[in-house]
Amino acid sequence: MPVLRNASHVFAAALQITLSVFLLLGVLDTALPAQTDVNDVHVVPRRSPIALSDALVSSVGGLHLIKSDVNLVLVPVSVTDPLERLVTGLNQENFQLFEGKKPQEIRHFSSEDVPISVGIILDASGSMGNKMDRVREAVSQFCDAANPRDEFFMVMFSDEPRVATDFTFSPEDLERDLLFTKPKGRTALLDAIYLGLHMMDNATYAKKALLIISDGGDNHSRYTEKEIKTAARESDVMVYAVGTFDRYAPTQEEMLGPGLLSQIASSTGGRSFVVENAVALPEITRRIGAELRTQYVLGYRPQDVAPDGKWHKIQVKLRLPKKFSFLRAHARSGYYAASR
């Protein structure tokens, strides 16, 4: 998936200085159609680690991304066009942030590529038997598109979840543990998500994400949908999901699978994708890897937030000329305030 970086300087300058709709349309019209091949994703492939300044890492890695027990709430935001292509080059002035209905002053803005902690939640149930080759390729593509300093872990699940790969900075460890995986059993999806969220308590970085790859709904978990949805909303972990669901789902659980993953992902600021053919898996996971590297981070200080443990709704809007109303911002929907 292409990332709109080739026109970012012109785009940003137009928004900041001239606010010219004509110039903006000219930039997007020339940039968007020309970049349609997923292989043209403009991210640094994983080779040797890129040296990031300690100041940059600590300034972002030392802050909670959506914690309510800190003064500054940081909200990761992705911006896409109708073809799901990432839009980069926007500035602080192009965003509006609301808590409830009250506009908030954006005190922190960043679009830097910083390392993150990623947990891959992988379906290894019996129905995945003819899809594992594509799954291995999908994991490889995701890691190739990641920041070279990212850390990973992998949870596999069938009748129950298990930690297949503990925290590692080497994606080769994931590929090794995937090599001899033999799918079997049922689908304890919700239990696996819970285990992934729990493991994030020991993550190195403050920016965290789960990538779920599954081909069915849950049919063997102890945790309920309500419990997992609440746990995901309370966490500071973005959830991305790729569902390889068959068009004619044989069971009620599989029919509800896409909606379940979409609800969990959207509340955390992540997204879910549905594909009918496992061949598309590597393209989608590479797209997600690129998105995690091109997010904006908005920070604000909540005013008069009582320590009541209640849910506080967040909304991010784009401040752009009307001609660009087709662009969409993706961010988590809120956070729970600290309780006494």
C-alpha positions as CSV (number, residue, x, y, z in Angstrom):
1,M,0.0,0.0,0.0
2,P,1.4,3.3,-1.0
3,V,2.2,6.0,1.6
4,L,1.7,9.5,0.5
5,R,5.2,10.9,1.3
6,N,6.3,12.1,-2.1
7,A,4.1,15.2,-1.9
8,S,4.1,15.7,1.9
9,H,6.3,18.9,1.9
10,V,4.1,20.6,-0.8
11,F,1.0,19.4,1.0
12,A,2.1,20.7,4.3
13,A,3.2,24.0,2.9
14,A,-0.1,24.5,1.1
15,L,-2.0,23.9,4.3
16,Q,0.2,26.1,6.5
17,I,0.9,29.1,4.2
18,T,-1.5,29.5,1.3
19,L,-4.5,27.4,2.3
20,S,-5.1,27.2,-1.4
21,V,-7.7,24.6,-2.4
22,F,-6.5,24.7,-6.0
23,L,-2.9,23.8,-4.9
24,L,-4.1,21.2,-2.5
25,L,-6.2,19.5,-5.2
26,G,-3.3,19.6,-7.6
27,V,-1.0,17.9,-5.1
28,L,-3.5,15.1,-4.3
29,D,-4.6,14.6,-7.8
30,T,-1.1,14.0,-9.0
31,A,0.0,12.0,-5.9
32,L,-2.8,9.5,-5.4
33,P,-3.3,7.8,-8.8
34,A,0.4,7.4,-9.3
35,Q,0.9,5.2,-6.3
36,T,-1.2,2.0,-6.4
37,D,1.2,-0.9,-6.0
38,V,1.5,-2.4,-2.5
39,N,5.1,-3.1,-3.2
40,D,5.8,0.7,-3.4
41,V,5.2,1.2,0.4
42,H,7.7,3.8,1.4
43,V,9.1,2.3,4.6
44,V,12.6,1.4,5.5
45,P,13.0,-2.4,5.1
46,R,14.4,-4.4,8.0
47,R,18.1,-4.6,7.6
48,S,20.4,-3.1,10.1
49,P,18.8,-1.2,13.0
50,I,18.3,2.5,12.5
51,A,19.8,4.7,15.2
52,L,17.1,6.8,16.8
53,S,18.1,9.5,19.2
54,D,17.7,8.6,22.9
55,A,15.9,11.8,23.4
56,L,13.3,10.9,20.8
57,V,12.8,7.4,22.2
58,S,12.5,8.6,25.7
59,S,10.2,11.5,24.9
60,V,7.7,9.1,23.3
61,G,8.5,5.8,25.0
62,G,8.3,7.3,28.4
63,L,4.7,8.5,28.1
64,H,1.5,6.5,28.3
65,L,-0.4,6.7,25.1
66,I,-3.8,6.8,26.6
67,K,-3.5,6.5,30.3
68,S,-5.8,8.6,32.5
69,D,-3.4,8.7,35.4
70,V,-1.0,11.1,33.7
71,N,-1.6,14.8,32.9
72,L,-0.9,14.5,29.2
73,V,-3.1,12.1,27.2
74,L,-1.5,11.0,23.9
75,V,-3.7,9.8,21.1
76,P,-2.3,8.0,18.0
77,V,-4.1,8.9,14.8
78,S,-4.0,7.4,11.3
79,V,-5.3,9.3,8.3
80,T,-6.5,7.5,5.1
81,D,-8.2,8.3,1.8
82,P,-11.2,6.3,0.4
83,L,-8.8,3.7,-1.1
84,E,-7.2,3.1,2.4
85,R,-4.0,4.8,1.4
86,L,-2.1,6.5,4.2
87,V,-1.9,10.3,4.2
88,T,1.2,11.9,5.7
89,G,2.5,15.4,5.8
90,L,-0.3,17.0,7.9
91,N,0.5,19.4,10.7
92,Q,-0.9,20.1,14.1
93,E,-3.2,22.8,12.6
94,N,-5.0,20.1,10.5
95,F,-6.4,18.3,13.6
96,Q,-9.1,19.0,16.1
97,L,-9.5,17.0,19.3
98,F,-12.6,16.8,21.5
99,E,-13.3,15.2,24.9
100,G,-17.0,14.8,25.0
101,K,-18.2,17.9,23.2
102,K,-15.4,20.1,24.6
103,P,-12.6,21.1,22.2
104,Q,-9.2,20.4,23.6
105,E,-5.9,22.3,23.1
106,I,-3.4,20.1,21.3
107,R,-0.2,20.6,23.4
108,H,1.8,17.8,21.8
109,F,2.1,16.8,18.1
110,S,4.4,14.3,16.5
111,S,4.6,12.3,13.3
112,E,7.9,10.6,14.0
113,D,8.5,7.0,13.3
114,V,9.2,5.5,16.7
115,P,9.6,1.8,17.8
116,I,6.6,-0.1,19.2
117,S,5.8,-3.3,21.0
118,V,3.7,-5.7,18.8
119,G,2.0,-8.9,19.8
120,I,0.8,-11.2,17.0
121,I,-2.3,-13.2,17.9
122,L,-2.4,-16.1,15.5
123,D,-5.2,-18.5,14.9
124,A,-3.8,-22.1,14.7
125,S,-7.2,-23.9,14.8
126,G,-8.0,-26.7,12.5
127,S,-9.7,-24.5,9.9
128,M,-6.4,-22.7,9.2
129,G,-4.8,-25.8,7.8
130,N,-4.7,-24.7,4.2
131,K,-3.9,-21.1,5.0
132,M,-0.7,-21.4,7.0
133,D,1.7,-20.7,4.1
134,R,0.0,-17.4,3.5
135,V,0.0,-16.7,7.2
136,R,3.8,-17.2,7.4
137,E,4.2,-14.8,4.5
138,A,1.8,-12.3,6.1
139,V,3.9,-12.3,9.3
140,S,7.1,-11.9,7.3
141,Q,5.6,-9.0,5.3
142,F,4.4,-7.3,8.5
143,C,7.8,-7.5,10.1
144,D,9.5,-6.2,6.9
145,A,7.4,-3.1,7.1
146,A,8.0,-2.6,10.8
147,N,10.5,-0.2,12.5
148,P,13.8,-2.0,12.8
149,R,13.7,-1.4,16.6
150,D,10.3,-2.9,17.2
151,E,9.9,-5.8,19.6
152,F,7.5,-8.7,19.0
153,F,5.8,-11.6,20.7
154,M,3.5,-14.2,19.3
155,V,0.5,-16.0,20.8
156,M,-1.0,-18.9,19.0
157,F,-4.4,-20.3,19.8
158,S,-6.6,-23.2,19.1
159,D,-8.4,-24.9,22.0
160,E,-6.5,-22.6,24.3
161,P,-3.9,-19.8,23.8
162,R,-0.2,-20.3,24.3
163,V,2.9,-18.0,24.1
164,A,4.7,-19.3,21.0
165,T,7.4,-16.6,21.0
166,D,8.2,-14.4,24.0
167,F,9.3,-10.8,23.6
168,T,12.1,-10.6,21.0
169,F,13.7,-8.0,18.8
170,S,14.4,-10.6,16.1
171,P,11.5,-11.3,13.7
172,E,13.4,-14.5,12.6
173,D,12.3,-16.0,16.0
174,L,8.7,-15.6,14.9
175,E,9.3,-17.2,11.5
176,R,11.1,-20.1,13.1
177,D,8.3,-20.8,15.6
178,L,5.8,-20.6,12.7
179,L,7.7,-23.1,10.5
180,F,6.4,-26.3,12.1
181,T,3.0,-25.1,13.3
182,K,0.3,-27.7,12.6
183,P,-3.2,-26.2,12.9
184,K,-5.7,-28.3,14.9
185,G,-8.5,-27.9,17.4
186,R,-11.1,-25.2,18.0
187,T,-10.9,-21.4,18.3
188,A,-10.3,-19.7,21.7
189,L,-9.9,-16.3,20.2
190,L,-11.1,-14.2,23.1
191,D,-8.8,-16.0,25.5
192,A,-5.9,-15.3,23.2
193,I,-6.7,-11.6,23.0
194,Y,-6.8,-11.4,26.8
195,L,-3.4,-13.1,27.0
196,G,-1.9,-10.7,24.5
197,L,-3.3,-7.7,26.4
198,H,-1.9,-9.1,29.6
199,M,1.6,-9.7,28.1
200,M,1.7,-6.0,27.1
201,D,2.2,-5.2,30.8
202,N,5.9,-6.2,30.3
203,A,6.4,-4.4,26.9
204,T,9.5,-2.2,26.4
205,Y,7.7,0.6,24.6
206,A,4.7,2.7,25.5
207,K,3.3,2.5,22.0
208,K,1.8,-1.0,21.7
209,A,-0.3,-2.9,19.2
210,L,-1.8,-6.3,18.7
211,L,-2.2,-7.9,15.3
212,I,-4.8,-10.6,15.2
213,I,-5.0,-13.1,12.3
214,S,-7.9,-15.4,12.3
215,D,-10.4,-17.1,10.1
216,G,-13.4,-17.6,12.4
217,G,-15.3,-16.4,15.4
218,D,-14.7,-17.6,18.9
219,N,-16.1,-21.0,20.0
220,H,-13.9,-22.2,22.9
221,S,-13.1,-19.3,25.3
222,R,-13.7,-18.8,29.0
223,Y,-13.7,-15.0,28.7
224,T,-16.8,-13.3,27.2
225,E,-17.1,-10.8,24.5
226,K,-18.1,-8.1,27.0
227,E,-15.0,-8.8,29.2
228,I,-12.6,-8.6,26.3
229,K,-14.1,-5.5,24.8
230,T,-13.8,-3.8,28.2
231,A,-10.3,-5.0,28.6
232,A,-9.3,-3.7,25.2
233,R,-10.9,-0.3,25.9
234,E,-9.1,0.0,29.2
235,S,-5.7,-0.9,27.8
236,D,-3.4,1.5,25.9
237,V,-3.0,-1.1,23.1
238,M,-4.1,-0.6,19.6
239,V,-5.8,-3.7,18.1
240,Y,-5.6,-4.5,14.4
241,A,-7.3,-7.6,13.0
242,V,-7.3,-9.4,9.7
243,G,-10.1,-11.9,9.3
244,T,-10.0,-14.5,6.5
245,F,-13.6,-15.4,6.7
246,D,-15.4,-17.7,4.2
247,R,-18.3,-16.1,2.4
248,Y,-20.6,-18.9,3.5
249,A,-19.8,-19.3,7.2
250,P,-21.1,-22.7,8.4
251,T,-21.5,-21.6,12.1
252,Q,-23.1,-18.7,14.0
253,E,-19.7,-17.9,15.6
254,E,-18.0,-17.5,12.2
255,M,-20.9,-15.3,10.9
256,L,-20.3,-13.0,13.9
257,G,-16.5,-13.1,13.6
258,P,-16.0,-10.0,11.4
259,G,-18.3,-7.9,13.6
260,L,-16.6,-9.0,16.8
261,L,-13.1,-8.1,15.5
262,S,-14.3,-4.8,14.1
263,Q,-15.8,-3.7,17.4
264,I,-12.7,-4.6,19.4
265,A,-10.3,-3.0,17.0
266,S,-12.2,0.3,16.4
267,S,-12.6,1.1,20.1
268,T,-8.8,1.0,20.5
269,G,-7.9,3.2,17.5
270,G,-6.9,0.2,15.4
271,R,-8.8,-1.3,12.4
272,S,-10.0,-4.6,11.1
273,F,-9.9,-6.0,7.6
274,V,-11.9,-8.8,6.1
275,V,-10.6,-10.9,3.2
276,E,-12.3,-13.8,1.4
277,N,-9.1,-15.2,0.1
278,A,-5.9,-15.9,2.2
279,V,-3.8,-14.8,-0.8
280,A,-4.5,-11.2,0.3
281,L,-3.2,-11.7,3.8
282,P,0.4,-10.5,3.1
283,E,-0.7,-7.3,1.4
284,I,-3.0,-6.4,4.3
285,T,-0.4,-7.1,7.1
286,R,2.2,-5.1,5.2
287,R,-0.3,-2.2,5.0
288,I,-0.8,-2.4,8.8
289,G,2.9,-2.4,9.4
290,A,3.3,0.7,7.3
291,E,0.3,2.4,9.1
292,L,1.9,1.8,12.5
293,R,5.0,3.7,11.3
294,T,3.1,6.7,9.9
295,Q,0.7,7.6,12.7
296,Y,0.4,11.1,14.1
297,V,0.3,11.5,17.9
298,L,-1.8,14.2,19.5
299,G,-1.5,15.1,23.1
300,Y,-3.7,17.2,25.4
301,R,-4.3,17.8,29.1
302,P,-7.8,17.0,30.2
303,Q,-9.6,19.7,32.1
304,D,-11.6,19.0,35.3
305,V,-11.5,15.2,35.0
306,A,-12.8,13.7,38.2
307,P,-11.2,10.4,39.4
308,D,-14.4,8.6,38.9
309,G,-13.3,5.7,36.8
310,K,-15.8,6.6,34.1
311,W,-15.4,6.4,30.3
312,H,-14.4,9.7,28.6
313,K,-15.2,9.9,24.9
314,I,-12.5,11.2,22.5
315,Q,-13.1,12.4,19.0
316,V,-10.5,13.5,16.4
317,K,-11.6,15.5,13.5
318,L,-9.6,16.8,10.5
319,R,-9.4,20.5,9.9
320,L,-9.1,20.7,6.1
321,P,-10.8,22.5,3.2
322,K,-14.2,21.0,2.3
323,K,-12.7,19.5,-0.9
324,F,-10.8,17.0,1.4
325,S,-13.8,15.8,3.4
326,F,-13.0,12.3,1.9
327,L,-10.0,11.9,4.2
328,R,-10.7,10.0,7.4
329,A,-9.0,10.1,10.8
330,H,-8.8,6.8,12.8
331,A,-8.3,7.1,16.6
332,R,-9.4,5.3,19.7
333,S,-12.8,6.3,21.0
334,G,-11.9,7.3,24.6
335,Y,-10.3,6.3,27.9
336,Y,-11.3,5.4,31.4
337,A,-10.5,8.1,34.0
338,A,-8.5,7.0,37.1
339,S,-10.5,6.0,40.1
340,R,-9.8,6.7,43.7
